[in-house]
């Protein structure tokens, strides 16, 4: 079974990547 800490770390990494991509997209859209 996967530890909760691993799932949290993976979720945090995905969230951070999503935020970075969204911010980059906004910069390109301007």
N, C-alpha and C positions, 0 to 999 in steps of 0.2 A: 504494500500500500504506500502511496506517495505521501510524504509528510506535509502537514499544512504549511510549514514555513517555505517549502519548495514551491507550493502552489501560489503562495502570497508573493514570493520573489518573482515568479514567472508572470503573474498578473501585473505586478508593479512595472516590470520591464516592458510588457506590452503596452501598458498605459502611457509610460514615458515616451515610447516610440511613437505612439498615436498622437500625443500632444506635440511632439517635435515635428512630425509630418504635417499636422494641421497648421502649426505656426509657420512652417516653410511654405505651405500652400497659400496662406494668407499673404505672405511677403511677395510671392510670385504673382498673386492676383492683382496686387496694387499696381 
